[in-house]
Amino acid sequence: MIVKVCGMREPENIRAIEQAGADWMGFIFFPHSARYVTHCPEYLPEQCRRVGVFVNESTENILLKAQEFGLHYIQLHGRETPEQCRKLKTAGLGIVKVFSIARESDLRPVGCYEGICDYLLFDTACSGYGGSGKTFHWDILQAYQAKTPFLLSGGLRPGSLSSLLQFKHEQWAGIDLNSGFETAPGLKDSAAVHTFINQLKQKIQ
């Protein structure tokens, strides 16, 4: 079970979340986000996979950030095409494509990315780009029949543990934590993250 903690920015908080047991750590390169990373932090995680989050960015700029931050994965939240995903993958980067879900029909475009992306991420549909802090109805995902593994996102918080333990899907590979574990935008409660990860991984193998 992959636990990704997204929206990281502050060096000491990055270090604390790494020590809390995160597997992946996300850095947001979307200027309209409250968690936008304007410069490379003094400390970057050494044990976590580093994930760069982009929205409708050019391939050239994504590759520049990937080099600057030593990114392992690129997470794409916008209208990125399968062709752009393929180009980034050819450059040696893992690809996570995000789909906003409100109803079963929102799963239809997923098939175009099968065999190209390493992971999908299913988030709650909202206006604009970025997290809503709300959870969508996970039972919609029972209609997902493709083979690409996915991460669950959208409104996850310490109280979400019981719901996660009841969720089942063959391709479910992990979760994405962000605003539900924050004390301020871009600043995570490391103790809450640590407790949540321990409890989750003890019960889900």
Backbone as CSV, one residue per row, in Angstrom:
resi,resn,N_x,N_y,N_z,CA_x,CA_y,CA_z,C_x,C_y,C_z
1,MET,0.839,-1.192,0.000,0.000,0.000,0.000,0.879,1.248,0.000
2,ILE,0.869,1.963,-1.108,1.653,3.196,-1.240,0.934,4.326,-0.514
3,VAL,1.664,5.055,0.311,1.125,6.265,0.931,1.903,7.457,0.386
4,LYS,1.209,8.283,-0.375,1.800,9.504,-0.924,1.299,10.687,-0.112
5,VAL,2.215,11.525,0.315,1.849,12.760,1.001,2.195,13.904,0.058
6,CYS,1.183,14.672,-0.321,1.360,15.676,-1.363,1.315,17.087,-0.794
7,GLY,1.766,18.041,-1.612,1.721,19.442,-1.213,2.804,19.818,-0.218
8,MET,3.969,19.197,-0.334,5.073,19.470,0.577,5.920,20.639,0.068
9,ARG,6.544,21.360,1.040,7.287,22.546,0.637,8.400,22.930,1.611
10,GLU,8.141,22.783,2.928,9.080,23.263,3.943,10.095,22.184,4.312
11,PRO,11.396,22.521,4.341,12.454,21.514,4.548,12.275,20.640,5.787
12,GLU,12.017,21.243,6.938,11.902,20.438,8.153,10.638,19.589,8.151
13,ASN,9.583,20.092,7.550,8.359,19.318,7.441,8.546,18.155,6.471
14,ILE,9.284,18.389,5.407,9.622,17.312,4.470,10.365,16.202,5.204
15,ARG,11.328,16.572,6.003,12.116,15.585,6.756,11.221,14.809,7.734
16,ALA,10.311,15.532,8.409,9.443,14.902,9.402,8.464,13.926,8.745
17,ILE,7.925,14.292,7.592,6.980,13.411,6.899,7.703,12.197,6.328
18,GLU,8.918,12.379,5.897,9.712,11.241,5.447,9.915,10.254,6.598
19,GLN,10.239,10.781,7.759,10.443,9.936,8.936,9.132,9.317,9.426
20,ALA,8.004,9.958,9.077,6.692,9.441,9.488,6.285,8.216,8.692
21,GLY,7.017,7.929,7.603,6.768,6.693,6.874,6.140,6.848,5.505
22,ALA,6.098,8.068,4.959,5.548,8.245,3.616,6.399,7.495,2.595
23,ASP,5.744,6.926,1.597,6.447,6.216,0.525,6.772,7.150,-0.635
24,TRP,5.833,8.019,-0.947,5.998,9.010,-2.002,5.751,10.391,-1.408
25,MET,6.384,11.397,-1.977,6.161,12.769,-1.532,5.935,13.656,-2.749
26,GLY,4.841,14.452,-2.704,4.464,15.255,-3.850,4.819,16.725,-3.706
27,PHE,5.316,17.296,-4.802,5.660,18.714,-4.876,4.843,19.338,-6.003
28,ILE,4.103,20.383,-5.686,3.149,20.955,-6.627,3.764,22.124,-7.391
29,PHE,3.774,21.990,-8.711,4.340,23.020,-9.587,3.236,23.695,-10.409
30,PHE,2.141,23.982,-9.756,1.012,24.669,-10.376,0.874,26.024,-9.685
31,PRO,1.153,27.114,-10.385,1.219,28.432,-9.739,-0.039,28.860,-8.986
32,HIS,-1.203,28.337,-9.361,-2.444,28.745,-8.703,-2.734,27.961,-7.426
33,SER,-1.879,27.024,-7.092,-2.065,26.230,-5.874,-1.503,26.960,-4.655
34,ALA,-2.184,26.823,-3.527,-1.688,27.388,-2.272,-0.435,26.667,-1.797
35,ARG,-0.118,25.536,-2.414,1.051,24.738,-2.036,2.131,24.756,-3.121
36,TYR,2.056,25.760,-3.963,2.997,25.912,-5.079,4.430,26.019,-4.564
37,VAL,5.310,25.237,-5.156,6.728,25.260,-4.786,7.453,26.236,-5.719
38,THR,7.918,27.337,-5.157,8.559,28.376,-5.973,10.053,28.146,-6.172
39,HIS,10.668,27.378,-5.262,12.103,27.115,-5.371,12.410,25.769,-4.712
40,CYS,13.553,25.249,-5.014,13.938,23.940,-4.476,14.231,24.054,-2.979
41,PRO,13.548,23.275,-2.126,13.797,23.326,-0.688,15.228,22.915,-0.346
42,GLU,15.671,23.342,0.814,17.025,23.011,1.261,17.177,21.523,1.529
43,TYR,16.062,20.855,1.799,16.119,19.407,2.004,15.067,18.740,1.120
44,LEU,15.471,17.698,0.416,14.560,16.869,-0.366,14.622,15.439,0.165
45,PRO,13.509,14.722,0.116,13.484,13.365,0.691,14.456,12.426,-0.021
46,GLU,15.089,11.586,0.782,16.048,10.623,0.245,15.470,9.215,0.185
47,GLN,14.480,8.932,1.043,13.884,7.594,1.086,12.586,7.518,0.289
48,CYS,11.870,8.631,0.169,10.595,8.662,-0.565,10.828,8.836,-2.056
49,ARG,9.916,8.324,-2.834,9.879,8.653,-4.255,9.372,10.094,-4.378
50,ARG,10.037,10.889,-5.175,9.649,12.293,-5.357,8.718,12.423,-6.559
51,VAL,7.574,13.056,-6.331,6.543,13.176,-7.356,6.307,14.655,-7.663
52,GLY,6.414,15.035,-8.920,6.120,16.402,-9.334,4.706,16.486,-9.874
53,VAL,3.930,17.443,-9.371,2.531,17.598,-9.750,2.403,18.785,-10.704
54,PHE,1.840,18.533,-11.892,1.750,19.552,-12.938,0.339,19.624,-13.508
55,VAL,0.003,20.806,-14.018,-1.293,21.020,-14.670,-1.068,21.708,-16.011
56,ASN,-1.323,21.001,-17.095,-1.227,21.569,-18.448,0.119,22.258,-18.704
57,GLU,1.183,21.661,-18.229,2.532,22.224,-18.392,3.190,21.613,-19.622
58,SER,4.117,22.348,-20.212,4.823,21.828,-21.381,5.770,20.702,-20.971
59,THR,6.014,19.804,-21.896,6.935,18.700,-21.640,8.315,19.231,-21.279
60,GLU,8.751,20.284,-21.948,10.077,20.859,-21.693,10.201,21.352,-20.259
61,ASN,9.194,22.084,-19.770,9.254,22.598,-18.402,9.170,21.481,-17.372
62,ILE,8.376,20.459,-17.680,8.288,19.314,-16.766,9.644,18.632,-16.634
63,LEU,10.332,18.452,-17.752,11.640,17.797,-17.726,12.670,18.640,-16.967
64,LEU,12.563,19.957,-17.067,13.479,20.828,-16.319,13.265,20.668,-14.815
65,LYS,12.014,20.652,-14.382,11.716,20.472,-12.963,12.116,19.070,-12.492
66,ALA,11.919,18.092,-13.355,12.293,16.718,-13.001,13.782,16.627,-12.713
67,GLN,14.559,17.326,-13.507,16.012,17.318,-13.297,16.387,18.096,-12.041
68,GLU,15.779,19.255,-11.848,16.109,20.107,-10.698,15.787,19.427,-9.376
69,PHE,14.656,18.732,-9.315,14.191,18.134,-8.069,14.512,16.643,-7.965
70,GLY,15.095,16.062,-8.993,15.358,14.629,-8.972,14.071,13.828,-8.873
71,LEU,13.080,14.182,-9.689,11.769,13.540,-9.611,11.807,12.116,-10.152
72,HIS,11.016,11.264,-9.513,10.858,9.886,-9.967,9.564,9.703,-10.752
73,TYR,8.522,10.435,-10.336,7.220,10.352,-10.983,6.718,11.734,-11.355
74,ILE,5.919,11.787,-12.421,5.230,12.990,-12.833,3.737,12.735,-12.696
75,GLN,3.056,13.595,-11.941,1.603,13.468,-11.737,0.924,14.581,-12.531
76,LEU,0.028,14.197,-13.426,-0.561,15.126,-14.385,-2.044,15.320,-14.109
77,HIS,-2.427,16.562,-13.795,-3.791,16.872,-13.351,-4.663,17.522,-14.416
78,GLY,-4.096,17.859,-15.560,-4.848,18.646,-16.530,-5.331,17.858,-17.728
79,ARG,-5.198,18.497,-18.895,-5.682,17.897,-20.141,-4.553,17.203,-20.901
80,GLU,-3.579,16.707,-20.194,-2.419,16.076,-20.830,-2.849,14.855,-21.654
81,THR,-2.304,14.762,-22.846,-2.678,13.689,-23.772,-1.874,12.421,-23.509
82,PRO,-2.360,11.290,-24.019,-1.550,10.075,-23.937,-0.189,10.250,-24.597
83,GLU,-0.130,11.047,-25.662,1.138,11.281,-26.357,2.146,11.987,-25.458
84,GLN,1.703,12.994,-24.705,2.612,13.679,-23.795,3.067,12.743,-22.679
85,CYS,2.151,11.932,-22.191,2.517,10.958,-21.161,3.581,9.998,-21.687
86,ARG,3.423,9.584,-22.929,4.377,8.652,-23.526,5.758,9.296,-23.660
87,LYS,5.803,10.570,-24.052,7.082,11.278,-24.180,7.800,11.368,-22.836
88,LEU,7.056,11.681,-21.792,7.658,11.793,-20.457,8.133,10.425,-19.963
89,LYS,7.372,9.410,-20.267,7.764,8.053,-19.860,9.034,7.623,-20.584
90,THR,9.135,7.996,-21.861,10.330,7.685,-22.646,11.566,8.347,-22.057
91,ALA,11.359,9.483,-21.362,12.466,10.191,-20.719,12.892,9.529,-19.411
92,GLY,12.239,8.427,-19.055,12.640,7.682,-17.860,11.842,8.006,-16.611
93,LEU,10.737,8.715,-16.759,9.930,9.115,-15.615,8.705,8.229,-15.477
94,GLY,8.329,7.944,-14.234,7.065,7.257,-13.994,5.921,8.243,-14.185
95,ILE,4.776,7.767,-14.647,3.664,8.648,-14.963,2.430,8.277,-14.138
96,VAL,1.858,9.305,-13.495,0.601,9.167,-12.762,-0.393,10.146,-13.389
97,LYS,-1.452,9.636,-13.982,-2.462,10.517,-14.586,-3.673,10.597,-13.677
98,VAL,-4.126,11.827,-13.437,-5.230,12.070,-12.511,-6.550,12.200,-13.273
99,PHE,-7.588,11.590,-12.710,-8.934,11.717,-13.251,-9.879,12.145,-12.129
100,SER,-10.667,13.175,-12.403,-11.644,13.664,-11.432,-12.933,12.869,-11.588
101,ILE,-13.424,12.348,-10.471,-14.552,11.413,-10.512,-15.759,11.964,-9.758
102,ALA,-16.882,12.005,-10.460,-18.153,12.342,-9.819,-19.219,11.303,-10.154
103,ARG,-19.042,10.644,-11.316,-20.001,9.641,-11.769,-19.260,8.588,-12.591
104,GLU,-19.902,7.486,-12.852,-19.259,6.366,-13.538,-18.735,6.752,-14.918
105,SER,-19.410,7.651,-15.603,-18.983,8.049,-16.944,-17.631,8.760,-16.944
106,ASP,-17.209,9.271,-15.789,-15.902,9.931,-15.701,-14.745,8.951,-15.873
107,LEU,-15.045,7.671,-15.833,-14.021,6.645,-16.021,-13.755,6.335,-17.495
108,ARG,-14.607,6.809,-18.390,-14.486,6.443,-19.801,-13.150,6.819,-20.431
109,PRO,-12.597,8.028,-20.161,-11.334,8.406,-20.807,-10.124,7.598,-20.353
110,VAL,-10.274,6.860,-19.278,-9.137,6.155,-18.690,-8.495,5.183,-19.676
111,GLY,-9.297,4.550,-20.495,-8.796,3.534,-21.403,-7.741,4.035,-22.371
112,CYS,-7.778,5.315,-22.714,-6.800,5.893,-23.645,-5.390,5.899,-23.068
113,TYR,-5.278,5.775,-21.745,-3.974,5.852,-21.077,-3.464,4.489,-20.624
114,GLU,-4.249,3.457,-20.900,-3.859,2.102,-20.507,-2.579,1.694,-21.232
115,GLY,-1.639,1.156,-20.493,-0.371,0.737,-21.070,0.644,1.848,-21.208
116,ILE,0.245,3.078,-20.868,1.151,4.227,-20.957,1.539,4.717,-19.559
117,CYS,0.536,4.855,-18.708,0.780,5.368,-17.349,1.112,4.227,-16.388
118,ASP,1.946,4.548,-15.411,2.288,3.559,-14.388,1.180,3.435,-13.355
119,TYR,0.573,4.569,-13.034,-0.529,4.616,-12.068,-1.550,5.644,-12.533
120,LEU,-2.775,5.464,-12.088,-3.801,6.485,-12.174,-4.068,6.995,-10.774
121,LEU,-4.631,8.185,-10.684,-5.046,8.720,-9.388,-6.464,9.230,-9.555
122,PHE,-7.370,8.720,-8.743,-8.771,9.116,-8.803,-9.061,10.103,-7.683
123,ASP,-9.474,11.304,-8.081,-9.726,12.394,-7.137,-11.174,12.849,-7.264
124,THR,-11.614,13.658,-6.327,-12.969,14.179,-6.341,-13.106,15.290,-7.377
125,ALA,-14.121,15.201,-8.207,-14.356,16.242,-9.207,-14.726,17.552,-8.510
126,CYS,-14.154,18.660,-9.000,-14.463,19.977,-8.469,-14.188,21.006,-9.561
127,SER,-14.593,22.233,-9.343,-14.327,23.278,-10.329,-12.846,23.629,-10.298
128,GLY,-12.255,23.842,-11.466,-10.834,24.167,-11.523,-9.977,22.939,-11.289
129,TYR,-8.705,23.201,-10.969,-7.748,22.130,-10.725,-7.304,22.174,-9.276
130,GLY,-7.037,20.987,-8.735,-6.587,20.937,-7.347,-7.606,20.237,-6.479
131,GLY,-7.225,19.990,-5.242,-8.069,19.228,-4.337,-9.258,20.022,-3.830
132,SER,-10.332,19.296,-3.551,-11.549,19.916,-3.019,-11.667,19.708,-1.519
133,GLY,-10.868,18.766,-0.997,-11.007,18.424,0.412,-12.217,17.546,0.683
134,LYS,-12.852,17.071,-0.389,-14.046,16.244,-0.253,-13.803,14.860,-0.851
135,THR,-14.567,13.899,-0.382,-14.445,12.508,-0.842,-15.548,12.192,-1.836
136,PHE,-15.205,11.500,-2.921,-16.244,11.054,-3.850,-16.714,9.661,-3.435
137,HIS,-17.747,9.177,-4.109,-18.297,7.859,-3.770,-17.409,6.772,-4.374
138,TRP,-16.647,6.108,-3.544,-15.672,5.128,-4.022,-16.317,3.937,-4.708
139,ASP,-17.605,3.690,-4.442,-18.246,2.545,-5.086,-18.317,2.721,-6.605
140,ILE,-18.160,3.973,-7.084,-18.107,4.216,-8.533,-16.961,3.430,-9.156
141,LEU,-15.879,3.261,-8.408,-14.678,2.624,-8.947,-14.838,1.130,-9.184
142,GLN,-15.925,0.558,-8.728,-16.159,-0.860,-9.036,-16.375,-1.051,-10.532
143,ALA,-16.690,0.040,-11.236,-16.843,-0.034,-12.694,-15.499,0.037,-13.413
144,TYR,-14.432,0.315,-12.674,-13.105,0.388,-13.288,-12.567,-1.030,-13.486
145,GLN,-12.363,-1.413,-14.747,-11.959,-2.778,-15.072,-10.592,-2.867,-15.744
146,ALA,-9.890,-1.725,-15.890,-8.584,-1.736,-16.548,-7.523,-2.330,-15.616
147,LYS,-6.304,-2.448,-16.133,-5.241,-3.120,-15.388,-4.248,-2.169,-14.732
148,THR,-4.307,-0.877,-15.062,-3.379,0.078,-14.455,-3.748,0.299,-12.994
149,PRO,-2.814,0.123,-12.060,-3.134,0.337,-10.650,-3.451,1.802,-10.369
150,PHE,-4.203,2.049,-9.296,-4.605,3.424,-8.995,-4.425,3.772,-7.520
151,LEU,-4.321,5.097,-7.292,-4.304,5.658,-5.949,-5.619,6.375,-5.707
152,LEU,-6.087,6.326,-4.462,-7.282,7.050,-4.041,-6.888,8.397,-3.463
153,SER,-7.613,9.446,-3.857,-7.366,10.777,-3.331,-8.710,11.464,-3.101
154,GLY,-8.649,12.591,-2.419,-9.857,13.384,-2.218,-10.409,13.293,-0.818
155,GLY,-10.108,14.298,0.011,-10.730,14.412,1.322,-10.275,13.416,2.366
156,LEU,-9.172,12.722,2.133,-8.699,11.761,3.142,-8.160,12.504,4.351
157,ARG,-8.533,12.017,5.526,-8.129,12.639,6.798,-8.014,11.543,7.850
158,PRO,-7.555,11.864,9.058,-7.400,10.799,10.070,-8.649,9.948,10.269
159,GLY,-9.827,10.548,10.140,-11.059,9.803,10.338,-11.458,8.913,9.175
160,SER,-10.649,8.898,8.109,-10.975,8.100,6.915,-10.527,6.646,7.027
161,LEU,-9.816,6.306,8.083,-9.210,4.976,8.176,-10.237,3.853,8.058
162,SER,-11.336,3.966,8.782,-12.316,2.880,8.776,-12.902,2.671,7.389
163,SER,-13.150,3.763,6.658,-13.684,3.646,5.302,-12.673,2.997,4.365
164,LEU,-11.399,3.351,4.515,-10.356,2.761,3.683,-10.240,1.261,3.931
165,LEU,-10.399,0.863,5.174,-10.276,-0.556,5.503,-11.414,-1.381,4.909
166,GLN,-12.527,-0.725,4.577,-13.654,-1.432,3.983,-13.592,-1.444,2.457
167,PHE,-12.744,-0.568,1.874,-12.679,-0.470,0.420,-11.864,-1.624,-0.162
168,LYS,-12.378,-2.193,-1.243,-11.687,-3.297,-1.905,-11.687,-3.076,-3.414
169,HIS,-10.555,-3.276,-4.038,-10.464,-3.284,-5.496,-9.130,-3.916,-5.874
170,GLU,-9.157,-4.762,-6.874,-7.956,-5.504,-7.268,-6.806,-4.589,-7.682
171,GLN,-7.123,-3.441,-8.283,-6.074,-2.543,-8.780,-5.749,-1.394,-7.821
172,TRP,-6.332,-1.401,-6.645,-6.050,-0.337,-5.668,-4.633,-0.501,-5.129
173,ALA,-3.807,0.535,-5.337,-2.389,0.435,-4.981,-1.953,1.389,-3.878
174,GLY,-2.779,2.412,-3.559,-2.322,3.347,-2.555,-3.268,4.514,-2.360
175,ILE,-2.816,5.465,-1.533,-3.623,6.640,-1.202,-2.768,7.899,-1.301
176,ASP,-3.456,9.012,-1.419,-2.808,10.316,-1.539,-3.351,11.224,-0.436
177,LEU,-2.481,11.660,0.466,-2.889,12.511,1.588,-2.438,13.942,1.331
178,ASN,-3.302,14.901,1.694,-2.905,16.297,1.532,-3.593,17.168,2.581
179,SER,-4.602,17.931,2.198,-5.152,18.967,3.080,-5.758,18.432,4.362
180,GLY,-6.232,17.188,4.350,-6.835,16.615,5.550,-5.857,16.367,6.677
181,PHE,-4.557,16.529,6.396,-3.518,16.325,7.417,-2.680,17.597,7.621
182,GLU,-3.234,18.743,7.234,-2.474,19.985,7.310,-2.839,20.831,8.521
183,THR,-1.849,21.554,9.005,-2.075,22.605,9.993,-2.123,23.964,9.306
184,ALA,-1.583,24.036,8.095,-1.624,25.212,7.225,-1.283,24.726,5.824
185,PRO,-1.637,25.484,4.784,-1.316,25.021,3.416,0.172,24.723,3.247
186,GLY,0.474,23.492,2.850,1.860,23.091,2.644,2.573,22.633,3.896
187,LEU,1.870,22.579,5.026,2.492,22.176,6.290,1.679,21.045,6.910
188,LYS,2.272,19.857,6.969,1.556,18.672,7.436,1.808,18.407,8.922
189,ASP,0.805,17.808,9.565,0.907,17.359,10.952,1.613,16.000,10.933
190,SER,2.906,16.003,11.196,3.700,14.777,11.051,3.263,13.689,12.025
191,ALA,2.831,14.063,13.227,2.383,13.060,14.196,1.117,12.363,13.697
192,ALA,0.195,13.141,13.141,-1.045,12.560,12.619,-0.753,11.662,11.419
193,VAL,0.162,12.084,10.551,0.535,11.270,9.399,1.177,9.963,9.852
194,HIS,2.071,10.053,10.823,2.762,8.863,11.334,1.767,7.850,11.903
195,THR,0.843,8.330,12.727,-0.158,7.453,13.335,-1.037,6.802,12.275
196,PHE,-1.461,7.596,11.306,-2.341,7.099,10.249,-1.651,6.029,9.412
197,ILE,-0.415,6.295,9.014,0.319,5.329,8.196,0.522,4.019,8.950
198,ASN,0.903,4.114,10.211,1.118,2.899,11.008,-0.160,2.075,11.114
199,GLN,-1.268,2.743,11.417,-2.532,2.032,11.570,-2.983,1.407,10.265
200,LEU,-2.807,2.149,9.162,-3.234,1.645,7.868,-2.429,0.425,7.454
201,LYS,-1.120,0.518,7.593,-0.249,-0.554,7.095,-0.272,-1.790,7.999
202,GLN,-0.666,-1.607,9.239,-0.818,-2.770,10.104,-2.014,-3.628,9.672
203,LYS,-3.013,-2.965,9.082,-4.259,-3.653,8.750,-4.379,-4.011,7.274
204,ILE,-3.638,-3.301,6.406,-3.669,-3.578,4.974,-2.271,-3.985,4.524
205,GLN,-2.126,-5.188,4.105,-0.819,-5.682,3.652,-0.773,-5.707,2.126
